[in-house]
Amino acid sequence: MLKSILELLIGLVAGLAFLLGGIWIFAWDFAKIQRASDSKDWPQADGVVTVSKYVQKGRETWPYIEYTYTVTGVRYTSQQISFDLFNKPGGKGRVQSIVERYPVGQAVTVYYDPNNPAIAILEPGDYSPFYVPLLLAVVPTIGGLLMLWVVAYRLAYGNKARGGNRRRDWKSIGKFLDSHHELPRNMALRMQFAVAGLTSIVIYTIFVLVSFESSAREVAVQAFGPRPLAIPNIFFVMGLGTLLFLPVPWIIWHLTRVSWQARKDALHSPLFFLIYLCTVGKQHPELQRSQWICVGGIGYFFAVAASWIVYASILGI
């Protein structure tokens, strides 16, 4: 009895911690996005670049641009180019293009905070990597909700959750998921479909957000030109990426089926999953089609990656 209460308390605390952590990331990132958006309406001042160089911090090379500007007779100095993710000194484009864009002596338009003129930037507006943390917030939020749902389920049904008087022993989320292999076939298929669908949506969302990131945009222009096939580059890239992505949900669906069976067969180590994938069709004939679709999907991913590497190498990107 004491052990069950302790498990519930741990699950409750962990679930709340994950959920609140996800909500905090959402709130933090939305505040960053809002500030970046507001900067487009900030007042402007004339400025001049006084320092333009590269700086090495660890393994990363960052642009260092310093400029001066005057507001109501007071001279200010700033090194902020844009509202970059985690306030890193950066801007739209790669490091080299940023430094080349702001040579020493270059006249620049400075956007400054009307409430604090010491805060200023050269490139106002939304900076696309701000959207990346929103994806990171999804993981703890979903994990926290799942933990809280397990706690609520146990409180509501106790040890009679599966009918009769069979004791339900959930020592972890993993065991909770294992118990779902005994669900009716139609319910199990619905859960598999939900997992595959959610995974596909997350992957595609990541692709969309990364496509709008400034360095990715610069590479896309170098690879395909500003208007390939008389289409704006961003629309061309999104269309091409979507076309290449079309088989992915189908592959993920069959991979989910194989993974579901792997858990039923007590295969918990991902190190042996590839071997399991190549042999699952013999053990479970109903999964032969899924097996070959998954193997073909792996080949498809390698083919797409290799094609891009060769294409980029030819162009010298």
N, C-alpha and C positions, 0 to 999 in steps of 0.2 A: 504494500500500500504506500509506504513512504517513498519507495523507489519510483512508483508511478507519479506521485505528486511532484517529486524532484524533476522527473523527465518533462512533465507538463510546464513547470516553472522555467526550466532551461529553454524549452521550445518557445514559450511565450516571450521571454526576454530576448532570445536570439531573433525571433520573428519581428518583434518591435524594433530592434536595433537595425536590422536589414531594411525594414520598411522606412524608418525615419532617415536612414542613411541615403536611400534612394530619393526620398522627397527633398532632402537637403541639397543633393546634387542638382535636382531639377530646379529648385529655387535659386541656387547659386548661378547656374548657367543662364536662366532666364534673366536674372539681374544683369549679367554681363552682356547678353544680347540686347537688352533694353538700353543700356548705356551706350553701346556701340551705335544703335539706331538713333538715339537722341543726338549723337555727335554730328549728324548731318545738318542739324539746325543750329549748331553753335556759331557764335560770331567769328569773323575771320580777321586775321592781321597779316601784314606782310612780314616775311622772314627771310633769312639767308642762311645757307648751310656753311658751317665753320669747320666741321670735321666729317670726313667720309672715309671709312676704312673697314677692314675685316678684323674681328677679334676671335680668338680661339678660346673656347671654354670647354675643357675636357676634350671629348671627341667631336664636339659640334663647332661649326664655324658660323658665327652670327654677324649680321651687318651692324655697324656702329655709325649712326648718323647723328650728328649734333648740330643744332640750329638755334639761332637767336631771333627774338621777335619783341616788339614793344606794344604794351597795352596801357593806355592812359598815362603815357610818359614813363612807365616802369619797364625796364628791360628784363626779359626772362630768357632762360636757356632750357632746352628740353632735348631728350634723346628718343622720345617715343615717336615711332612712325605710325603705328596703328594700334588698335586694341587687339593685340595678339592673344592667343590662348595662353593662360597662366602668366600674362603680362611679359612674355618674352619680347625682346627687341626684334621686331620683324616687320613685314609689310607684305603687300600683294606681289607675289612672284618669288623667284628663287633668290638666294643670297646675292649672287653676282649681278642679277638684273636690278636689285634694289640699290646696291652701291653705285652702279653705273647711272641709275636714274637721279641720284642726288650727289653730284660732284661738288667739291668745295667751291664756294662762290655762287652756287645756284640759288636764284631767287625762288622762294616757295610760298605757298599760301598756307598759313597756320590756322588750324581750328582750335579754339581754346574754350575751356569750361567757363561760362559766364559767372559761376559762383566761386571759382577758384582759377584765375588766369594762369597760374603756374602749371596747371594740367593742360597739355596741348598735344595734338597729333597732326600728322600730315595727310593721312588717308582715313577719312571718316567713314562711318557706315558699318554694316554687318561684316564680320570677318568669319568666313565659313567654318573654320575648325571649331567655333563655339558650339556648333551643333553636334559635334562628336560626343561630348560628355553626356548628352541626352540619351545616347545609346548605352553608355556605361551605367546610367541610372536605372535602366530597365532591368538589369540583372539583379541587383539587390532588392528592387521593388517587388519583382515577381517572386524571388526567393523568400522574402519576408511574408508576402501574402500566402505562399504555399505553406510555410511553417505555421502561420496563424490558423490556416484552414485545417491543418492536421490537428492542432491543439483543440480547436473548436469541435472537430469531428469526434475526438476522443472524449471530450467533456459531454457531448450530446449522446453518444452511443455506448461509451464505456467499453466493456469487454465483449459485448454482444453485437459488434458492428457487422459481422459477416453471417449473422443468423445462428441460432442454437446457442450453445454455451462455450464455443471455441474461443480461447483467449487470443486477443490481438496484441502481439508484441511488436511495437514499433520503436526500435531503439535509434532509428535514423531515418532520414528522408529516403535513403536508398531502399530500406526494407519496406517502407510505405509504398514506393513505386513497384517493388517486387510483388506486393500483394495484389496489384492490379492485373497481373498476368492471369489471375483466376476469374476475372470478370467475364461476363458473357461476350461472345464473339463480336456482336454488333457494337457493344459499348467499347470494347478494346479497339476496334477499327476506328471508332470516332475519336478516341484519344490519340491514336497513331496519326490520324489525319490532322488533328489539331496541332500536334507537335511538328509535323512536317510543314504545315501551313505557316505556323509562327516562325519556324526557322527560316523558311524561304523569304518571308516578309522582312525579317531582321537583316538577312544577307543583302537583299535588294535595297533596303533603306541605307545600309552602309555604303553600297555602291553609289547611290544617288548623292549622298552627302559628300563622299570623297570626290565625286566628279566636279563638285562646285568649289573644292579647295583650290586656292590660288596656284600652288605649284603644280597640281594635277591639270589645271586649266592651261598652264604654260606648256606642259609636255604635250597636251592634246593638240594645241595649235601648231607646235613643231612637227607633230606626227602627221596631221591631216590638213593643216592649213587653216586660215581663218574662216573660209567658207567652202568646205568640201561639197562637191555636187551642188553648188549654189545654195547650200543650207548653212545657217549659222552653226559654228563649230560645236556649241554646247548641245544643240538639238541633234546634230549628227552623232556625237559621242553617246548621248543618251539613247538614241535609236539603235545604234550598233550594239551598245552594251545590253540593251533590253532584248535584242534579237539573240545575242549569245547566251543570255540568261534563261531563255524560254525552256530549254530542257532541264534546268536545274531543279525546279520543284518536283518534276517527275522522278528525277534521280534521288532526291532527298526522301520522297515518299517511299521508294523501295528500300533505301538505306535505313529508314526508320523501321520498316517491317523486319529487316534482317537484324537490326539492333535489338528490337523487342524480343525476337526469338533467342538472341544471344544471351539476354538476361535470364530468360526462362531456362536456358541450358547452363546457367551459372557461370557464364564467361564474363568476369568482371574486370579483366586486365585488357586495356586497349592495345597492349603490345602484341597480343595474339589474335586481334580482331581480323587483320588482313588474311591470316591463315584460315580463320573460321569462315570468312567471306568466300574464300575459294573452295570450301568444302561443304558449305551449308546445304547446297542443292542435293547432295547425296543423302544427308541425314534427314532432310525435309524436302521431299520432291515438290511440294507446293510452292517452295521458294526458289526454284531453279530459275524462273524468269527474273525474279528480283535480283538474284545473284549475278546474272549476266548483265543486267542493266546497271548495277552498281559498278561492276568491273569496267564496263564500257564508259560509265560516267567518269571514273578515275582517269581513263585514257583520254576522254574528252577534255578534262581540265588540263592535263599535261600538254595536249596538242594546242590548246588555246594559249597557254603560257609560253610554250616553245615558239609559237608563231609570232607572238608579240616580241619576244626576246630577239628573234632573228630580224624582224621588221625594224625594231628600234636600233639594232646594231648596224643595219644597212644605212639608216639615216644618221647614225652617229649621235643619237640622243643619250 
